[in-house]
Amino acid sequence: MKRILVTGAAGQIGTELTSSLVARYRAGEILATDIRHPADWARDCPAEQLDCLDLDALRATVKRFGATAIHHLAAILSATAEADPVRAYRINMNGLVNVLQVAAERRCRVFVPSSIAAFGPGTPRDPAPQSTVQRPTTMYGVTKVAGELLCDYYHGRFGVDARGLRFPGLISYAAPPGGGTTDYAVEMFHASLCEGRYTCFLRADTRMDMMYMPDAIRAVIELMEASPTALTHRNAFNITAMQFTPAELAAEIRAHVPGFRIDYDPDPLRQSIADSWPSRLDDSEAREQWGWRHEYGLPDMAADMFRGLHAQPALTAAASAGR
Ligand code: SER
């Protein structure tokens, strides 16, 4: 029987992954954990407060729950990491090595998200191949490359079935992203409804790789259910769905919110991070090895985002007050 422990369950990916795992398996087979107390984010499955930097607590929780897999989502994203790189290194690396160590002891499988940020200015931009130069210039990217290597190391040395995906920017309405460079896309949707206008922290022509959250969640589940014999890469597979610029997203949003206005005031830090990443990942290995296919392109994603946002009473109230 599967028993999956999720770390970072209150975050942007964790919120939706936990719900999808509960829907696919059973609530009793999932344990949602986060550094935040569950009173602030209670889910439709058992939930606990857990700090992945506390190795003893992590070990005890995994043992008590009888976890057979750990989906390790707790991490600091790109822009936040640059505000305090040492803290980001500590959380992203020490949290991961703790998870892998406990997984080796308890014979758990592991899922760890990597990112488009594992690439840097020396990587071919369009597309970035599966196997290529990985010399990122951000602390977040450094921890993602090191994390990929660490997962492969624990697989080779201790037989831990660790698997990962290099996610592009993720767009969702259920929970806000936490300090990434691609967050502008989610912010633009919210601002279009609440203010009718948005000032973007990236240049109008910054083309980035993006994915709608339902595709990302399905990718996690499909990768973890794939036969191990089919996988030659493991950590981590490139996956992609769509590429657009802030100007192109604004045009799509305008089709739903007539009169939506966008201005640009590029933030030098986040612009330089975006400029250092590829604008598209080549995901042919994921397609061949475990049958990855995305479902959402830009128009479908935007339509579903507005459907989801309109169904949120707090946002609808803010929208009526603000416009
Ligand atoms: N969305 C992430 C970020 O912008 C990239 O993985 O930091």
Residues whose N, C-alpha, C, O or C-beta is under 5 A from the ligand:
A	BS01	LIG	L77 S78 A79 S115 I116 A117 F167 P168 G169 L170 G179 G180 T181 T182 D183
